[in-house]
Amino acid sequence: MRCLVTGATGYLGGRLVPELLASGMQVRCLVRDPARLRDHPWRGAVEVVAGDVTRPPTLDGAFDGVDVAYYLVHSLGKGADFEAVDRDAARAFGRAAARAGVRRIVYLGGLVPRGVPERELSPHLRSRAATGRALREGGVAVTELRAAVVIGSGSASFEMLRYLTERLPAMVTPRWVDTRIQPIAVRDVLRLLVGAAGLPDIPETDRVFDIGGPEVLTYREMMQRYARLAGLHRRLILPVPVLTPGLSSHWVGLVTPVPSGLARPLVESLRHEVVCSERDLTRWIPDPPGGAVGFDSAVALALRRVRDDEVTTRWSSATPPGAPSDPLPTDPDWAGGSLYQDVRERRVAAPPDALWRVVEGIGGTNGWYSFPLAWTVRGLLDRMAGGVGLRRGRRSPGRLRVGDSLDFWRVEEIEPGHLLRLRAEMRLPGLAWLELTVTPDGTGALYRQRALFHPHGLAGHAYWWSVAPFHAVVFGGMARNLAARAENR
């Protein structure tokens, strides 16, 4: 059986692909930028095609020979017209699948609260439900799985729970901490997604299925149980009625690495009780012998993966690094536009591999080797402007791959032992990169560092010249301290 997977660069898609391969499926990945899959360990076992669900002409040919197509993309509330964008993309996907004779579409949506009119749902949940309907317009059978909170290492829901609990021994919280939720472990989500490919072609499987774990908990109970499993003291939680979803999302964005733009749809989804109303899918995909994974086991597994540096994908994997049409800093004459540069070079009395280990370990808990206060302030300003800030950290403390998020940067290119190029994802009036290179130099190494900025309009030029006076401290200090770290390893 051949499966087409969208969202393979994201959190769930990146984990689903190896599960499908392990079950004996042939896998084709539809991605906007194939380069972002280059460093995944399963890349050589899959077929990759370039395409964008928001640009229907790019879907031609992607479904050829496909039996089952997985739709795992959504905009999570980005932009004022995100509902229309999601709906139109799903409609185009469904119609393209129908033209190619695809047997089934499998879609993961959000669990909808019982008895709540759709107009009263959060925009995020309303859009997820509308996406399922749009996929069906092409006439292909759609198996739609609806889940609430997904618990797994690297998931946005888990990171939100983790950081709220770990950083706040006492907290004033919104009322949604007492909302009943049915969380589900990511490994159960993946098990059901894989199983959905083999469902029989009968009308009873062309429908919506609720999926959830074995327990129904409030968010307060989830935080207290997380605290116990993480070895923390019991948390003091005081819910108040004045925190709206908007204020709650900013509160979550302040305390956790999850930016407010992503936190808001997660928070809004918790306004209503989200509990499964049926378990019909177990008729065709029964629970494993030991039963579905419980909340405590899911958290313990996630914590172990975080501590053992085994997080394969993170919520931030899905954040796009920019339009594929954006020029690169290597373009000849730089596409005819302005390009400001700050270049630093240092000869380092350390082997090239020792210097490279420091370069590849930059960011996250290791920091940026210069003027920590300046980096912290820049991250706070970015979060205040609705950006991602510095606290996304890293997927792995010591290893990077193309597509990884790295604080408010994204790994755009990596040549092990030689080149690391990062593209900025902070809010800027232009495009920015940070490029670090290591070259053998006699018994030591040559370190070269370039900060590049392509301004957009007058605001972009003004921005560069306003921060230029700080470059000697920030970028000069980075080159100096990074080299010293390599020499002292």
N, C-alpha and C positions, 0 to 999 in steps of 0.2 A: 504494500500500500504506500502511495506517495502522498505526503502531507506538505502543504504550504503553510509556513509560519510567518505572520507579521509580528512586529514588535520584538524581534530576536535580539535587538540591542538593549531591550528594557529588562526590568526586574524579572517578571514571570517568563517572558519569551526566552530569555537567555538561559533559564533553568529548564524550560520545557523541551528545548531542542535535544539535549543529551538524553533525556528520559525517553523521547520518541525513538531516538537511535538505539537505545538499549532494548527497546521492545521490538526491534526488527523493522522499523519503518524507514522508508527513504524520505529524506527531508530536503525541502527547498525553502530558503529564507528570502523574503521580500524586504529589502531595506533601502532607505534613501541613499546611504553612503556605505557601499560594501567594505570600504577600508576599516570601518569600525568593528568588523568581525574578524579582522586579520589575526589578532592575537588570542582568540578564543581557542581552547584546546581541541574543540570539536570541529574547527573550521574546515579541515581537510576531508571530513566525512559528509559534508553537506554541499548542495548546490546553492549558489547565491545569485540572485537577480536584483538589479537596481530598479526601484519603483517607489512611488509615493501615492498612498491612498487618497490624498487630497488633489492629485493630478491624474484623472482617469486615463488619459492616453498612455501613461507610463505603465498601466496594468496589462496592456496587450501582450499576450504571450506568457505572462507569469503563471497562468493557471493550466497551461498545456500539460496533459497527462496527470493532473492532480485529482486525487479522490476526495481528500478532506482538507479544508482550509481553516486555519485558526486565525481568528480576528482578535488581536490583543493590543490594539492601539486606541488611545483616546487622548484628548487634549487636557484633561483635568482642569477645565475652567480657564484656559489661557485665552484672553481676549474677550471683547464684549460679545462677539458673534460665535463663540465656541460651540454653542448648541447646533447652530446651522452648519458649521464646518464639520462637526462630528456626524451629523445626520447625512449630509451630502456625500461624505467620504464612504460611509457605510453603504449607502444606496449604490454608489458606483462600484464598490467591491462586490456586493451581492449580484449585480447585473453582469459584471465581468465573469464571475464564477459560473453563473447560469449559462452564459454563452459558451463557456469551455466545457460544460457538462460535468462540473464538480458535483459529487454526490451529497456532501454535507458541509455546512459551515459550523464550526464550534466557536462560541463567543462567551467570554467571561464578563458578566455585568455586575451590578451592585444589587444587593438584597434590598427589596422594596418593602417598607413597613405595611403590615396588613391594615386595611380599613382607612388608609390615608389617600384622599383624592390626588391624582397626579399633579394637579396644579399647585398643591401645597407641599410637594416634595422640594428638596433642595435642587438648585439648577444642575448640580452634578448628577444626582440620582435620576432626575428627570431626563437628562441627556443620555444616561446609560440605558434607560428603558427605551427611549426613542431610537437609539442606535440599533437595538435588537429588532425593532419593527422595520427599520430601514433596510437591514440586511435581508429580511424576508421578502422584500418587494421584488427581488429578481426571480423568485420562485424556487430557489434551492432550499432544501430542508435545513433549518437552523436549530441546533441544540444550544440553548442559552443557559449557562450556569450562573446563578446569582449568589454572591458571597458577601458577607459583611466585612469584619476586620480579619485580615490575613496576618497570621503570626509566623514570622520566619526571619532569620538573620538577614539584615539589609532591607527589609520591607519598610515602607514609610510608616505604616501603622505601628510596627514594632519599634522603630526608632523613636516615634513620638511617645509611646508608652515608656520606653526605656529611659529617655532623657528627662521626662517629666518626673518620673519616680526617683531616679538617681540624684537629680540636682535639687529637688525640693523636698526636704524632710517635713516641711509644713507648707500648705498651700491653700489659697482661696481659689476656688474653682467654679466653673460654670455649672449650671444645673444638669448638663448632660452627663456628669459623672455618675448619676444614678439611673441612667437609661439602660435598659436590659439589651444585651448584645449577645450574639452567638458567634464567637470567633472560630476560625478554622486554621489549622496548621498548613503551612505552605506545601508540605509534602503530601497532604491529602488533596489539596487543590490540584497539584500536578498529577496525582494518581487518577483523579476523576477526569482531568483533561485528556490524559492519554487514553483512558478507557472509553471516552466519548467517541473516539475515532472508530471504534469497533461496534458501536450500537447498531442494532438491526434497522434496516430501511423500512420502517413502519410509521404510520401517522403518530403513534404514541410517543415517539422520540423526537418529533418535530415540534418542540415546545420549550417552555421555561421550566427549569428545575432549581429549587432552592438547595444550596449546599451549606453545611455548617459542621462544626465540631460537636462533641458529645455534651458540651456544657453551655448553659446560658448564664451569663455573668453581667454585673454592672461594671462600668469603667472603674469605679472606686474599688470594687473587688479585684479587678485585674491589676490595678496598681499595687494593692496591698499584697497580692499573691506574688507579683513580680518582686517586690521588696524582699519578701521572705526567701524566694529562690536565689536572689542575688546577694543574700547575706546582709541586708540592710535592716535598720530598725523600722518598726511600724510607722507609716506616714500619717500625719495629722491633716485631714482633708475637710475643708469647710466650704460647701457649695453655697453660692449666692445667686440671686436671680437677675443681677444687673448686667452680666457679661453676655452680650449678643454674640452670634457666630462670628461676626466681623471682628469684634474686640477679642474674642477667644482665639481666633486665628493669629492675631498679632501677639497675643500672650504666648501661644505655642511657638510662634516664630522667634520670640525673644529668648525662650528657655531651651529650645531644642534646635538641632541642625536643620529641621524641616522648615523651609521658608514659608512665610504667611500665604503666599499664592498657592502652594500645595496644601498647606494646613487647612485652609478654609474649606475646600470640598470635603476633606476628611472630617472636620468638625461638624459641618452642616449635615453630614450623613448620620451623625449621632443624635440629632435632635429628636428623632422618633425611634421607638423600639424596633430593632431589626433582628427578628427571630424567625427561623424557618417555619413555614406553615405546612410543609410536607417533606417526605424523604423518599419520593417515588423513584429517584435514580438508583437506589440500592437494589431495585428489582433486577436491573441489568448489570450494575457494577456494585457488587456486595462489599461490605466493609471487610478489611483484612481480618485474619484469624484473631488478632489481639484487639480488634476494634479500631475505630478512628483515633487519631492522636489527641489526647486531652490537652487542656490549656497549659498545665504545669509542665508536661513533657515537651510541648512545643517551645515554651520559653527556655527550658533547660537545654534543649537542642540548639536553639538560636544563640544562647549565651556561650555554649561550648564552641560553636563555630566562630563567634567573634573573638573569643580568647585564643583559639588555636589558629587564627588567621586563615580560615577556610571559607570566608564569605565570597561566593562565586559571582553574585550580582547584587547591586544595591538599587534602592529607589532612584538614586541620582543618575543611574545608568541611562535612564530614559530621557534625560534632558538633552535636547538637540544642541550641538555645538555651534549652530548657525546655519544659514541657508547654504546648500551645497554650491550655489553660484558665487558665494563670497570669494573674493580673490585671496590667494595665499601670499605670505611674505616672500616666497620664492618666485613669484611671477615676474617675467622680464619687464623692466621699467615700472614695475609694480602697477600694472593695468592703467598706466597713464595718470595715476593720482598721487597725492602727497603721501609720503611715508617718513615719519619722524623715527629716529633711532637713538638709543643710548647703548653704546658698545663698551664692554669691559673685557680685558684679557689679563690673565695671570699665569705665570709659570709656577707649577706646583711640584714641590719636592716629595712626590708620592707616586706610586705606580698608577697607571691609568685605570686599572680595575678598582683600586681603592677610591680614587676620585669619583668614578662612575657610581659606586655604591652610595656615596653621599648625594650625588645628583639625583639618582633614582629615588632616594629616600626623602627628598625635600617635601615640605608641607606637612599637613596633618599635625600630629603631636610633635614632630621635629621642628616645625616652624620654618621660617624663611631666612634665617641666619642674619637678619639685620633689623634694627629698630622695631622691636616687637610692638611698641605702642602705636607706631604709624600703621602697621598692618592691621592691628586690632581696630583702630579708628576707621580705617578704610572699609573693613568688613562691616562694622556697625552702620556706617553711612550707606553702604550698599543694601543692607537689610531694611533700613528705614525707607529706602527708595523702592522697596519691593523686590530687591534682588536676592541672590542666594547667600551672600555673605561668606565668611570664612569657615563656618562650622560644618560644612559637608564632610570635611576631612578626606580620608582615603578609603578605598575598598580594602587595601592591604597595606600594612606598614612598610613593607620593603620592596614590593613588586608593582609595576605599572604596566598597563597595556593600552593600546589605542582605544579611545572612547571613555576611559576612566575619568570620573570627576576628581578634582584635586583642589579642595577648598573652592575658591571662586574661579578656578581654571578648569579646562578640559584638555586631556592629552590628545593632541591632534596628530602627532607623529613621534615615534620612538624607534631609534636604531640602537639596540642594546650595545652598551660600551662606548657609544659615540654621540648620539643626538637625542635630546628631549625637547620637543616643541609643544608649548601650551598655548591654547587660545583662551582669552579672557571671556568669562560669562557674567561678569559684574555689569551693572548698569553704566554704560559709557556713551558719550556722543561720538562713537567711532568703533573701529575694530582694533584689538590689541593682542599681541603675542609676547611670550617670553621664551627665548630659545637658548638652550644650554648645550654646549658641545665639549667633548673631551677628545684630545688628540695626543698620541704618544709624542714625547719630546725628549730624546736622549734617554737618560735614566729616570726621568720624571714624566710630567704631562703638561699640556697646555690647556688651560680652561678659558673658554670664550663664552661670553654672555651677551645676548642682544635683547633689549626691550624695544618692541616696535609698535607704532601706533599710526593707524590710518584715520584721520579725522573726518567726521561727517559735518560739513558746514562750518560756519563761523564758531559755533559752540565747541566743536571738536578742536579747532586750533587754539581757542582760548583755554580749553581744558589742559592741553599739553603744556602750554607756556605757564600756566598757573602752578602745575606740579613739578615743572622742570627744576626749580631751585632745590627740591628735595632729593633729586636723583643721586647726587653724590653720596648722600647719607644712606639712602635705601638701597640702590643698586650697587654702589661702590662697596658698602658694608657687606652686602650679600656675597659679592665675589671674594672679598677678603676673608670673611669668616668661613665660607664654604671651603675655600682652599685650606685654611688653617685646620678645619675639622678633618679633612682628608689626610693632612700631614701628621695629625696627632692620633690617628686610628691605631 
